Amino acid sequence: MKIIHTLTATLALVLAGQAQRAHAQQAASTPADPGTPAAGNTSTGIADIVVTAQRRSENLQRAAVAVSVLGADSLLRANVTQSSQLTALVPALQVSTSGATNLFYLRGVGTFAVNAFSDPAIAFNYDGVYVGRPSATTGVFYDVERVEVLKGPQGTLYGRNATGGAINILPAKPVIGETGGNASVTVGNYGTVNLQGAVNLSLSNSAALRVSGIYAKHNGYLSDGANDEDGKGGRIQLLVKPAASLSVKIGADYYHAGGKGGGAALVATIDPFTRALSPSPLGRDVGLFDPRAQAILTGQYNFQVKRNLGPLSPSSYQDSTFWGVNADINWTTDAGTLTFVPAYRRAQVNARNGVTSFISDFNEDTKQTSVELRFASPNTGMFRYLLGGYYYKENSTIRDGFLQQALANFLTGDLSTRSAAVFGRATVAVSDQLRFTGGLRYTDDRKTINGAGDLLVDVCLAPACTNGLLLGYGRSVADMATNMGLIGPLPSPVPAFGSIYVSPTAPGNIVGRNVAPINAVQSNSKLTYRLGVEYDAGPRSLLYASFETGYRGGGFSFAADKSKQLYRPETISAFTIGFKNRFMDNRLQLNAEVFYWRYKDQQVAHLGVDSTGSSAFFTENIGNSRNFGGEIEVQFAASPRTLLSANIQYLDAEYTQFSYTTPTPPPTRCKVMAGAVSTVDCSGLQALRAPRWTMNFGLRHTVPVGGYKVVFDGTARYQSSTYVGFELLDAERQLGYWSGSASLAFMPKSEAWSLSAFVNNIGDQRPWGDIIYNGNAGILAGSPGAPRLFGLRASGKF
């Protein structure tokens, strides 16, 4: 804590000293925030930013909502091409990758259920369109105007599954009357090649076309080649304005993700005889398919099959495709603006990896259709309002397999989701300075599923058994049983399994099959609301307070017990008080907020047992927490050529209630009440992925050199310790760390082109993003962050 207090005090002194010197200087224009785009320069000071976080265009400093904004320059400098890389740029946001899925967490609220049929807790929106599957939030980070991260529940404007907040990806739009483009080439270590470009064509005085694309490739960050990237994508947008009051934008995008895909490193092993935990002797750069890691994995004994487990096989890959079409139609009248947003998206995920220390196959095909209609009055006058309706339809076909040698789980099913909502937001300006706001949204959800959870268990009864489950990929269970030389069904000598297959060639091998068919319907409806007050304390000072509720839909689990096949929605209630200020002729920006959240009925996936005695990995509502803290953001134009920034968040997230039952208690620091079925109670402990302190510091300094200039950008980030594994073990705790990045760019004053050198993650920190305990093998495996990356970048405009 001393180092944190010292750094905070030092920053305050530096800002204060610079402020006194800057105030004495003659007013002059200053550089825009290097991390955000400028909507229009003020006469002096920091540039303004326009956002649409509240479904209408407004100055960020006048928006009474907690939101962080990243501009195209920030994303390019940080080499952001995937969602997981946003963690380093937004203190409130944590992103981890689990298999083929991106998991988002804002201030301790996120997706703790990794079932392919579960919904996200942070709403991810691309070009104003909600993306329903966490596995489909990839391939959009190029030719981006800005990224908006809204912190806290957005139940009225964004609706279901925005429990913790929303992430808005806004691509650059076509511009009528301009013909030109931009391009950038980045090369670096790990074989990095990143090509991005965009062309804007003015077709007439009422139409424009924008075409953009990306090619991103680098070798694996792990020794087995995993955590690589091999992606290519494109986007085309047509903007037509047949009249001054009408605009129609139609877009289509496509992205293919190839390569090996996600990977993991060994964190620790647990001795099956003594239950002693041993940290891995290998570095975080050694992937699980590396022979060094394989030697440790194959040394793990399994009592169920009475032998050591075999090596991971076959190797990982990904071959996934994401595409969509959407439109944004706006008709403006004196009474207000009518907005119509229809969209269709499809995600075809085909991947295999060993992230969990066993082989996982993902075969998922999701099609979604959505329509949103809004009418917004002018944002002036005493009474202002926004009314809207939303309809969402999704159909997913899931064929996932998890092959653990002694166990094999198969999740197959067809999921259909229909969600409809009506919403409204109103503002009453009782004076020029004071405004009250209120919002309501009614959501009606209906989900249906037709599928099954299939569990095969290899029970080896003879000491001579040498083979576990050798299952072929992509086969039906019956086909796999035939290929294994199994026969059945026979009377079951093993409880809780519907049928038993005995190998005629190895009678000691008995394979039990337990099928949990699930044909269910779940309907939920919810009214979410917002209350707020805004007060203009000065020409550039805004005070605001709000209370808002959020709602995340329920879902399905694969358990033989029908009472365990459905889990309920989760909810959140959030209080926020904040202020936004500009001082010293727009040179100093100081924004701050404090928040208090009540997060209830958290949906968490875990190994459990149902009332039939069957073991299953299912999702339940087992957690409540209270999350409170504060965030402060400072930007200071110390001189016309120097911009300093700091963003500091404090978070105290604690489980007020968190307990579940399990057939075999896992290694955990939670309280365990052992019995025929053990109860694990984690109440009172720090919540998952909720670091107490997160800090970002930045410096941009420009040095003129004749008709050119040199621009230095430097950032430093600190994150305190946090738990990233469900069992809350010390081995699953990512310790606090510092990381830093720097770049040096040379360009003409017109900024028509630039040449830059960069280094990201200077200290080569590789924090764990997610750690998963494999109880069958006694292994903890985790996904480490990217290593130190450096390279050169050339970019230009034409």
C-alpha positions in Angstrom: 0.0 0.0 0.0 2.9 2.4 0.6 3.9 2.3 -3.0 0.3 3.1 -4.0 0.1 6.0 -1.6 3.5 7.3 -2.7 2.6 7.2 -6.4 -0.7 8.8 -5.8 0.8 11.6 -3.8 3.6 12.1 -6.3 1.1 12.3 -9.2 -0.9 14.9 -7.3 2.2 17.0 -6.6 3.2 16.9 -10.2 -0.2 17.9 -11.4 -0.4 20.7 -9.0 3.0 22.0 -9.9 2.3 21.8 -13.6 -1.0 23.4 -13.1 0.5 26.5 -11.6 3.1 26.8 -14.4 0.5 26.2 -17.1 -1.9 28.8 -15.6 0.9 31.4 -16.0 1.5 30.6 -19.6 -0.3 32.4 -22.5 -3.3 30.4 -23.7 -2.6 28.2 -26.6 -4.0 25.1 -28.2 -3.1 21.8 -26.6 -2.9 18.2 -27.9 -6.0 16.1 -27.8 -6.2 13.2 -25.4 -4.0 10.5 -27.1 -6.4 7.8 -25.9 -9.6 9.3 -27.4 -10.8 10.9 -30.6 -11.7 14.6 -30.7 -15.1 15.6 -31.8 -14.0 19.2 -32.1 -11.2 21.2 -30.7 -11.9 23.9 -28.2 -10.0 27.2 -28.3 -7.6 25.9 -25.7 -7.2 22.7 -23.8 -8.3 19.2 -24.1 -10.4 18.2 -27.1 -14.1 17.3 -26.6 -15.4 13.8 -27.3 -18.8 12.9 -28.6 -20.4 9.6 -27.4 -23.6 7.8 -28.0 -23.5 5.7 -24.8 -27.0 6.9 -23.9 -28.5 6.3 -27.4 -28.1 9.9 -28.4 -25.1 12.0 -29.4 -23.7 14.1 -26.6 -20.4 15.5 -25.2 -18.7 12.9 -23.0 -18.3 15.6 -20.2 -22.0 16.3 -20.3 -23.1 12.6 -20.2 -24.3 11.7 -16.7 -23.0 8.1 -16.9 -19.8 6.3 -16.0 -18.1 5.5 -19.3 -14.5 5.1 -20.5 -13.7 5.9 -24.2 -10.9 4.6 -26.3 -10.1 6.1 -29.7 -8.6 4.6 -32.8 -5.1 5.9 -31.9 -5.1 4.2 -28.5 -6.2 0.9 -30.0 -3.6 1.0 -32.7 -0.8 1.9 -30.4 -1.7 -1.0 -28.1 -2.0 -3.4 -31.0 -5.6 -4.3 -30.0 -7.0 -6.8 -32.4 -8.9 -9.0 -29.9 -11.3 -8.3 -27.0 -8.9 -9.7 -24.4 -6.4 -6.9 -25.0 -8.8 -4.3 -23.7 -7.9 -5.2 -20.1 -4.7 -3.1 -20.3 -6.6 0.0 -21.3 -9.6 0.2 -19.0 -9.0 -0.2 -15.3 -12.6 -1.3 -14.5 -12.5 -4.1 -17.2 -11.1 -7.6 -16.9 -11.2 -9.9 -19.9 -10.2 -13.6 -20.0 -10.4 -16.3 -22.7 -11.9 -19.7 -21.9 -11.5 -22.0 -24.8 -13.3 -20.3 -27.7 -15.1 -17.8 -25.6 -14.3 -14.2 -24.4 -15.4 -13.6 -20.8 -15.9 -10.0 -19.7 -15.9 -8.7 -16.1 -16.6 -5.1 -14.9 -15.9 -4.4 -11.2 -16.4 -8.0 -10.2 -19.5 -8.6 -12.3 -19.2 -10.9 -15.2 -19.7 -14.3 -16.9 -18.9 -17.0 -14.4 -20.9 -19.7 -16.3 -18.9 -21.0 -19.2 -21.7 -23.2 -20.5 -22.1 -22.7 -24.3 -25.8 -22.1 -23.7 -25.3 -19.4 -21.1 -25.6 -15.6 -21.8 -23.0 -13.0 -21.2 -23.3 -10.6 -18.2 -21.7 -7.7 -20.1 -23.5 -6.6 -23.2 -21.2 -6.5 -26.3 -22.5 -4.3 -29.1 -21.0 -3.9 -32.5 -22.2 -0.9 -34.6 -25.2 -0.6 -32.4 -26.1 -4.3 -32.6 -26.1 -6.6 -29.6 -23.9 -9.7 -30.1 -25.5 -12.6 -28.1 -22.8 -15.3 -27.9 -19.6 -14.6 -25.9 -17.8 -16.7 -28.6 -18.8 -14.2 -31.3 -17.1 -11.1 -29.9 -14.1 -11.2 -32.1 -12.8 -9.8 -35.4 -14.2 -6.2 -35.1 -11.2 -4.2 -33.8 -10.1 -2.4 -37.0 -11.0 0.9 -38.6 -12.7 1.8 -35.3 -13.8 5.3 -34.5 -14.0 4.5 -30.7 -14.8 2.0 -28.1 -17.2 2.9 -25.2 -17.1 0.9 -22.0 -20.1 1.7 -19.8 -19.6 0.7 -16.2 -22.6 -0.5 -14.1 -25.9 -2.0 -15.1 -27.6 -0.6 -18.2 -31.0 -2.1 -17.7 -33.1 0.5 -19.4 -31.2 1.4 -22.6 -29.4 -1.9 -23.2 -31.7 -4.3 -21.5 -31.1 -8.0 -20.6 -27.5 -9.3 -20.1 -26.1 -5.8 -19.4 -25.8 -6.7 -15.7 -22.3 -5.3 -15.2 -22.3 -2.8 -18.1 -21.9 -2.7 -21.9 -19.0 -2.5 -24.4 -19.8 -0.6 -27.6 -17.6 -1.0 -30.7 -18.2 1.9 -33.1 -16.6 1.5 -36.5 -15.6 4.5 -38.5 -18.5 5.6 -40.8 -18.5 6.7 -44.4 -18.1 10.4 -45.0 -19.9 12.1 -47.8 -17.8 14.6 -49.8 -14.5 13.0 -48.9 -12.4 10.6 -51.0 -9.3 9.1 -49.3 -8.1 6.5 -46.9 -5.6 5.3 -44.5 -3.3 2.3 -44.0 -0.9 0.9 -41.4 1.7 -1.8 -41.4 3.0 -3.3 -38.2 5.8 -5.8 -37.9 7.3 -7.2 -34.7 8.6 -10.1 -32.7 6.7 -13.4 -32.6 6.4 -13.0 -36.3 3.8 -10.2 -35.9 2.3 -8.8 -39.1 -0.7 -6.5 -38.8 -2.1 -4.9 -41.9 -5.0 -2.5 -41.7 -6.5 -0.1 -44.1 -9.7 1.8 -45.1 -10.8 3.6 -48.2 -13.6 6.2 -48.2 -15.2 7.0 -51.6 -17.6 9.9 -52.1 -20.0 8.5 -54.7 -22.1 11.7 -55.0 -23.2 14.7 -52.9 -25.6 12.3 -51.1 -23.7 9.0 -50.9 -20.4 7.5 -49.8 -18.8 4.1 -49.5 -16.3 2.9 -47.0 -14.3 -0.3 -47.4 -11.9 -1.5 -44.7 -10.0 -4.6 -43.9 -7.5 -6.3 -41.5 -4.9 -9.1 -41.7 -3.5 -10.0 -38.2 -1.0 -12.8 -37.7 1.6 -13.7 -35.1 3.2 -16.9 -33.8 2.1 -18.5 -30.6 2.9 -16.8 -27.3 3.3 -20.3 -25.8 6.0 -22.8 -26.6 3.5 -25.3 -28.1 2.4 -22.7 -30.7 -0.9 -21.9 -28.9 -2.2 -18.3 -28.2 -1.3 -17.4 -31.7 -3.4 -15.3 -34.2 -4.3 -15.8 -37.8 -7.2 -13.6 -38.7 -8.5 -11.8 -41.7 -11.6 -9.7 -42.2 -13.3 -7.0 -44.1 -16.1 -4.5 -43.7 -18.1 -2.5 -46.3 -20.5 0.3 -45.5 -22.7 2.4 -47.7 -24.1 5.7 -46.5 -26.9 7.4 -48.4 -28.6 10.7 -47.6 -31.4 11.3 -50.0 -32.6 14.3 -48.0 -31.2 16.4 -45.3 -33.5 14.8 -42.8 -32.9 11.2 -43.8 -29.8 9.0 -43.7 -29.4 5.3 -44.4 -26.3 3.3 -43.6 -26.0 -0.3 -44.6 -23.0 -2.4 -43.5 -21.7 -5.9 -43.9 -18.7 -7.5 -42.2 -16.8 -10.8 -42.3 -14.0 -12.3 -40.2 -12.2 -15.7 -40.2 -10.1 -16.8 -37.2 -7.6 -19.6 -37.9 -4.4 -20.9 -36.4 -4.0 -23.0 -33.2 -6.2 -20.7 -31.1 -6.2 -20.5 -27.3 -3.8 -22.3 -25.0 -2.8 -22.6 -21.4 0.2 -23.2 -19.2 0.6 -25.5 -16.2 0.0 -23.7 -12.9 0.2 -26.5 -10.3 -0.4 -30.2 -9.8 -2.1 -32.0 -6.9 -0.7 -35.3 -5.7 -3.5 -37.9 -5.9 -2.3 -39.7 -2.8 -1.3 -36.9 -0.4 -3.4 -34.1 -1.9 -0.4 -31.9 -1.7 -0.3 -29.0 -4.1 3.0 -28.4 -6.0 3.5 -25.2 -8.1 4.6 -25.9 -11.7 8.4 -25.8 -12.2 7.8 -24.5 -15.7 7.5 -20.9 -16.9 4.3 -19.3 -18.1 5.5 -19.5 -21.6 5.5 -23.3 -21.7 2.2 -24.6 -23.2 0.5 -27.7 -22.1 1.3 -29.5 -25.4 5.0 -28.9 -24.9 6.9 -32.2 -24.1 8.1 -30.7 -20.8 4.5 -30.1 -19.7 3.3 -33.4 -21.1 5.9 -35.2 -19.0 4.3 -33.7 -15.8 0.7 -34.4 -17.0 1.4 -38.0 -17.8 2.8 -38.5 -14.3 -0.6 -37.8 -12.7 -2.2 -41.0 -11.5 -6.0 -41.5 -11.7 -7.7 -43.9 -9.3 -10.7 -44.3 -11.5 -8.8 -45.9 -14.4 -6.0 -47.2 -12.1 -3.2 -45.8 -14.3 -1.4 -42.6 -15.2 -3.2 -40.3 -17.6 -2.1 -40.2 -21.2 -0.7 -37.2 -23.0 -2.9 -34.5 -24.5 -3.9 -35.4 -28.0 -4.6 -34.4 -30.7 -3.3 -30.8 -31.2 -5.4 -27.7 -31.0 -6.8 -25.6 -33.9 -9.5 -23.1 -34.7 -11.4 -22.5 -37.9 -14.2 -20.1 -37.1 -16.2 -17.6 -39.1 -18.2 -14.6 -38.1 -20.2 -12.4 -40.3 -23.2 -10.1 -40.3 -25.3 -7.4 -42.1 -26.9 -4.4 -40.4 -28.5 -1.1 -41.2 -28.9 2.2 -39.3 -31.7 4.4 -40.6 -32.3 7.9 -39.1 -35.1 10.2 -40.0 -35.0 13.6 -38.3 -38.0 15.9 -37.8 -38.7 18.9 -35.7 -40.3 16.6 -33.1 -37.3 14.3 -32.9 -35.3 11.6 -34.6 -36.6 8.1 -35.5 -33.9 5.4 -35.6 -34.4 1.9 -37.0 -31.6 -0.7 -36.6 -32.3 -4.1 -38.2 -29.5 -6.7 -38.1 -28.6 -10.4 -38.8 -25.4 -12.1 -37.5 -24.0 -15.6 -37.7 -21.2 -17.2 -35.8 -19.8 -20.6 -36.8 -17.3 -21.7 -34.2 -15.1 -24.8 -35.0 -12.2 -25.1 -32.6 -10.3 -27.6 -30.4 -7.9 -26.7 -27.6 -6.5 -28.0 -24.3 -7.1 -24.8 -22.2 -8.6 -26.8 -19.4 -5.7 -29.4 -19.4 -8.0 -31.8 -21.3 -9.2 -31.8 -24.9 -12.3 -29.6 -25.7 -14.1 -29.6 -29.0 -16.3 -26.7 -29.9 -18.8 -27.0 -32.8 -21.3 -24.2 -32.5 -23.5 -22.5 -35.1 -25.5 -19.4 -34.0 -27.8 -17.3 -36.0 -29.3 -14.1 -34.6 -31.8 -11.5 -35.9 -32.6 -8.3 -34.1 -34.6 -5.1 -34.7 -34.5 -1.9 -32.6 -36.7 1.1 -33.1 -36.2 4.4 -31.2 -37.6 7.8 -31.2 -35.6 10.6 -29.4 -36.9 14.1 -28.9 -34.4 17.0 -29.3 -32.0 17.1 -26.3 -33.2 20.6 -25.4 -36.2 22.2 -23.6 -37.8 21.4 -20.4 -39.0 17.9 -21.3 -36.9 15.4 -23.3 -37.6 11.8 -23.9 -36.6 8.6 -25.7 -38.9 5.8 -26.5 -38.1 2.4 -28.1 -38.8 -1.2 -28.8 -36.5 -4.2 -29.3 -36.9 -7.7 -30.7 -34.2 -10.4 -30.6 -34.3 -13.9 -32.0 -31.5 -16.4 -31.7 -31.1 -20.1 -32.8 -28.0 -22.0 -31.7 -26.9 -25.5 -32.6 -24.2 -26.7 -30.1 -22.1 -29.9 -30.4 -19.4 -29.6 -27.8 -17.2 -32.4 -26.4 -14.9 -32.5 -23.4 -12.6 -35.5 -23.4 -10.9 -36.1 -20.1 -9.6 -39.7 -20.7 -11.4 -41.1 -17.7 -14.5 -38.9 -18.3 -16.0 -37.7 -21.6 -18.8 -35.1 -21.6 -20.8 -34.2 -24.6 -23.2 -31.3 -24.7 -25.5 -31.3 -27.7 -28.6 -29.3 -28.2 -30.6 -26.7 -30.2 -31.3 -23.5 -28.2 -33.8 -21.0 -29.2 -34.1 -17.5 -27.6 -36.8 -14.9 -28.2 -36.6 -11.6 -26.3 -38.9 -8.6 -26.7 -38.7 -5.3 -24.9 -40.2 -1.8 -24.7 -38.3 1.0 -23.0 -38.3 4.7 -22.3 -36.1 7.4 -20.8 -37.3 10.9 -19.8 -35.6 14.0 -18.6 -37.2 17.0 -16.9 -35.2 20.2 -16.8 -36.6 22.1 -13.8 -34.1 24.9 -14.4 -31.1 25.6 -16.6 -28.9 23.8 -14.1 -31.0 21.0 -12.6 -32.4 18.0 -14.4 -34.2 14.8 -13.2 -34.2 11.6 -15.3 -36.1 8.4 -15.2 -36.2 5.3 -17.3 -38.1 2.0 -17.5 -37.7 -1.2 -19.6 -39.9 -4.2 -19.7 -38.3 -7.4 -21.0 -40.0 -10.6 -21.9 -37.8 -13.6 -22.6 -38.6 -17.1 -23.8 -36.0 -19.9 -24.2 -36.4 -23.4 -25.4 -33.9 -26.2 -25.6 -33.9 -29.7 -27.1 -30.7 -31.5 -26.3 -28.8 -33.8 -24.0 -25.8 -34.0 -21.7 -24.0 -37.2 -22.3 -21.4 -38.5 -19.8 -19.2 -41.5 -20.4 -17.1 -42.7 -17.4 -14.4 -45.3 -17.7 -14.4 -47.5 -14.6 -11.4 -49.8 -14.8 -11.9 -52.8 -12.4 -8.8 -54.9 -13.2 -5.3 -53.9 -12.3 -4.3 -54.9 -15.8 -6.3 -52.1 -17.4 -4.2 -49.9 -19.5 -6.6 -48.0 -21.8 -8.9 -45.2 -20.9 -11.5 -43.7 -23.2 -10.1 -43.6 -26.7 -12.9 -41.7 -28.3 -13.0 -40.5 -31.9 -13.9 -36.9 -32.6 -17.1 -36.0 -34.2 -18.7 -39.4 -33.8 -22.0 -40.3 -32.1 -21.9 -42.1 -28.8 -23.2 -45.3 -30.4 -20.6 -45.1 -33.1 -17.8 -44.5 -30.6 -19.1 -47.5 -28.5 -18.9 -49.7 -31.6 -15.4 -48.5 -32.5 -14.3 -49.2 -29.0 -15.6 -52.8 -29.2 -18.2 -52.2 -26.5 -21.5 -54.0 -26.1 -24.5 -53.2 -24.1 -26.7 -52.3 -22.4 -26.2 -54.6 -19.4 -27.5 -54.5 -15.9 -25.7 -51.8 -14.1 -23.4 -52.6 -11.3 -22.5 -48.9 -10.9 -25.2 -46.6 -9.5 -26.3 -43.4 -11.3 -25.6 -44.7 -14.8 -28.3 -45.5 -17.2 -26.3 -48.2 -19.1 -23.1 -50.0 -18.8 -20.8 -51.2 -21.7 -18.2 -53.9 -21.2 -15.3 -54.4 -23.5 -15.2 -58.0 -24.8 -11.5 -57.7 -25.4 -10.7 -56.2 -22.0 -13.3 -57.3 -19.5 -11.8 -55.1 -16.8 -12.9 -52.0 -18.8 -16.4 -50.9 -18.0 -17.7 -47.8 -19.5 -20.8 -46.2 -17.8 -23.0 -44.0 -19.8 -25.3 -41.4 -18.2 -27.6 -39.4 -20.5 -29.4 -36.3 -19.2 -31.9 -35.4 -21.9 -33.2 -31.9 -21.6 -36.3 -30.6 -23.3 -37.4 -27.5 -21.5 -38.9 -24.1 -21.8 -38.0 -21.1 -19.6 -39.9 -17.8 -19.6 -38.9 -14.8 -17.7 -40.1 -11.2 -17.6 -38.5 -8.3 -15.8 -39.0 -4.6 -15.2 -35.7 -2.7 -14.9 -35.5 1.0 -14.1 -33.3 4.0 -13.6 -33.6 7.2 -11.5 -31.2 10.0 -11.8 -30.4 13.7 -11.1 -28.0 16.0 -12.9 -26.8 19.4 -11.8 -24.6 21.9 -13.6 -22.4 23.3 -10.9 -20.6 25.5 -13.4 -20.1 26.0 -17.2 -17.9 22.9 -17.3 -18.8 21.1 -14.1 -21.5 18.4 -13.9 -22.7 16.6 -10.7 -24.8 13.5 -11.1 -26.3 10.6 -9.1 -28.3 7.6 -10.2 -29.8 4.3 -9.2 -30.2 1.6 -11.9 -31.2 -2.0 -11.9 -30.0 -4.8 -14.3 -31.2 -8.2 -15.3 -29.5 -11.3 -16.9 -31.7 -14.0 -18.3 -31.8 -17.5 -16.9 -30.7 -20.7 -18.7 -30.3 -24.4 -18.8 -28.0 -27.0 -17.3 -27.4 -30.6 -18.2 -28.4 -32.6 -15.2 -30.4 -35.7 -14.9 -32.5 -34.1 -12.1 -35.1 -31.8 -13.8 -35.0 -29.4 -10.8 -31.4 -28.7 -11.7 -31.9 -28.2 -15.4 -33.0 -24.6 -15.1 -31.3 -21.7 -13.3 -32.9 -18.4 -12.6 -32.0 -14.9 -13.8 -29.5 -12.8 -11.8 -30.1 -9.2 -10.9 -28.1 -6.2 -9.8 -28.9 -2.8 -8.2 -26.4 0.0 -8.5 -26.0 3.4 -6.8 -23.6 5.9 -8.4 -22.6 9.5 -7.5 -20.1 11.3 -9.8 -18.8 14.6 -11.1 -17.2 15.7 -14.3 -15.1 18.9 -14.5 -12.9 21.0 -16.8 -10.7 23.6 -15.2 -8.0 26.1 -16.1 -9.3 27.1 -19.5 -10.0 23.4 -20.4 -6.5 22.3 -19.6 -7.4 20.1 -16.6 -10.1 17.5 -16.7 -11.1 15.8 -13.4 -13.8 13.2 -13.3 -14.7 11.0 -10.4 -17.4 8.6 -9.2 -18.2 6.4 -6.3 -20.5 3.3 -6.6 -22.2 0.7 -4.5 -23.7 -2.4 -6.1 -25.8 -5.3 -4.9 -25.3 -8.4 -7.1 -27.8 -11.2 -6.5 -28.4 -14.8 -7.6 -25.1 -15.0 -9.5 -25.0 -17.7 -12.1 -22.0 -19.9 -11.5 -20.9 -23.1 -13.2 -19.4 -25.8 -11.1 -19.2 -29.6 -10.5 -22.1 -30.7 -8.4 -24.6 -33.5 -7.7 -28.3 -33.5 -8.3 -31.1 -35.2 -6.3 -30.7 -38.5 -8.3 -27.1 -38.7 -7.1 -25.7 -38.0 -10.5 -22.6 -35.9 -10.8 -22.7 -33.1 -13.4 -21.1 -29.9 -14.3 -24.0 -27.5 -14.2 -24.9 -23.9 -13.6 -26.7 -22.7 -10.4 -27.6 -19.4 -8.7 -25.2 -19.7 -5.8 -23.8 -16.2 -5.2 -24.5 -12.8 -3.8 -21.9 -10.0 -3.4 -21.7 -6.3 -2.6 -19.3 -4.3 -4.7 -18.3 -0.8 -3.8 -15.5 1.6 -4.6 -14.6 4.6 -6.6 -12.7 5.7 -9.7 -10.9 9.0 -10.5 -9.8 10.1 -14.0 -7.4 13.0 -14.5 -6.1 14.6 -17.8 -3.9 17.6 -17.7 -2.5 19.5 -20.6 0.6 20.7 -18.8 1.8 22.6 -21.9 0.8 22.9 -25.5 3.0 19.8 -26.1 2.5 17.7 -23.0 -0.5 15.7 -21.8 -0.6 13.8 -18.6 -3.3 11.3 -17.6 -4.2 9.0 -14.7 -7.1 6.7 -14.1 -7.3 5.0 -10.6 -10.0 2.6 -9.5 -10.5 1.2 -6.0 -12.8 -1.9 -5.7 -14.0 -3.8 -2.7 -16.0 -6.8 -3.9 -16.9 -9.4 -1.3 -19.2 -12.5 -1.4 -22.0 -11.9 1.1 -23.4 -15.4 0.3 -21.7 -18.0 -1.9 -22.3 -21.7 -1.2 -22.8 -24.9 -3.3 -22.9 -28.7 -2.9 -20.5 -31.0 -4.7 -19.9 -34.8 -4.6 -16.2 -34.4 -4.0 -14.9 -31.3 -2.3 -12.3 -29.5 -4.4 -9.1 -28.1 -3.0 -10.3 -24.7 -1.8 -9.8 -22.0 0.8 -13.5 -21.8 1.3 -15.2 -23.5 4.3 -16.0 -27.2 3.5 -18.6 -29.2 5.4 -17.8 -32.8 4.4 -20.4 -35.5 4.2 -22.1 -37.8 1.7 -22.4 -34.6 -0.3 -20.0 -31.8 0.7 -21.1 -28.2 1.1 -18.6 -25.5 0.1 -19.1 -22.0 1.5 -17.1 -19.0 0.2 -19.1 -16.3 1.9 -17.0 -13.4 3.2 -14.1 -13.9 0.7 -12.9 -11.5 -2.0 -14.9 -12.0 -5.2 -13.4 -13.4 -8.4 -11.6 -11.1 -10.8 -12.0 -8.1 -8.6 -8.6 -6.5 -7.9 -8.7 -3.9 -5.1 -6.6 -1.4 -7.0 -6.2 -0.8 -10.7 -4.2 2.2 -12.0 -3.3 3.5 -15.4 -0.9 6.4 -15.9 0.0 8.1 -19.3 2.3 10.7 -20.8 2.3 12.1 -24.3 4.9 14.7 -25.2 5.5 16.3 -28.6 8.9 17.7 -29.7 8.9 19.9 -32.9 11.7 19.3 -35.4 11.5 21.8 -38.2 8.5 20.9 -40.3 8.2 17.6 -38.4 7.6 16.4 -34.9 8.5 13.5 -32.6 5.8 12.2 -30.4 6.5 10.1 -27.3 3.8 8.0 -25.6 4.3 6.1 -22.4 1.9 4.3 -20.2 2.2 2.4 -16.8 -0.4 0.1 -15.3 -0.7 -1.4 -11.9 -3.1 -4.1 -10.8 -3.3 -5.5 -7.2 -3.8 -9.2 -6.5 -7.0 -10.9 -7.5 -8.3 -14.5 -7.6 -8.8 -15.8 -11.1 -9.9 -19.4 -10.3 -13.2 -20.7 -9.0 -11.7 -22.5 -5.9 -10.1 -19.3 -4.6 -6.8 -21.1 -3.9 -3.6 -19.2 -3.3 -2.3 -20.9 -6.4 -5.2 -19.3 -8.3 -4.3 -15.8 -7.1 -2.7 -13.5 -9.6 -0.3 -11.3 -7.5 -0.1 -7.6 -8.0 2.1 -6.4 -10.9 3.2 -3.4 -12.9 3.3 -3.2 -16.7 4.3 -0.5 -19.1 4.4 0.4 -22.7 6.1 3.1 -24.8 6.2 4.3 -28.4 8.2 6.9 -30.3 6.7 8.3 -33.6 8.1 10.6 -36.2 5.7 12.5 -38.5 5.2 15.7 -40.4 3.1 18.4 -38.7 0.2 17.6 -41.0 0.3 14.0 -39.6 -0.1 12.7 -43.2 2.1 9.8 -42.3 4.1 8.5 -39.4 6.9 6.0 -38.6 7.0 4.6 -35.0 8.7 2.1 -32.8 6.9 0.6 -29.9 7.3 -1.8 -27.0 4.3 -3.2 -25.1 4.6 -5.0 -21.7 8.1 -3.7 -21.1 8.6 -5.8 -18.0 7.4 -9.0 -19.7 4.6 -9.6 -17.2 2.3 -12.4 -18.1 -0.6 -12.3 -15.6 -3.0 -15.2 -15.4 -6.3 -14.3 -17.0 -8.1 -17.5 -16.0 -7.1 -20.6 -14.0 -9.1 -23.8 -14.2 -8.9 -26.8 -11.9 -9.2 -30.2 -13.5 -10.2 -32.5 -10.6 -10.0 -35.6 -12.7 -6.3 -35.1 -13.4 -5.4 -33.0 -10.3 -4.1 -30.2 -12.5 -4.5 -26.4 -12.5 -3.9 -24.8 -15.8 -4.1 -21.1 -16.7 -4.2 -18.7 -19.6 -1.3 -16.3 -19.3 -1.2 -12.8 -20.8 0.9 -11.8 -23.8 4.7 -11.4 -23.4 6.8 -8.4 -24.2 6.1 -7.3 -27.7 8.0 -4.8 -29.8 8.2 -3.7 -33.4 7.8 -1.0 -36.0 4.7 0.6 -37.5 4.3 2.7 -40.6 0.9 4.5 -41.2 -0.3 7.0 -43.7 -3.3 8.9 -45.0 -4.2 9.5 -48.6 
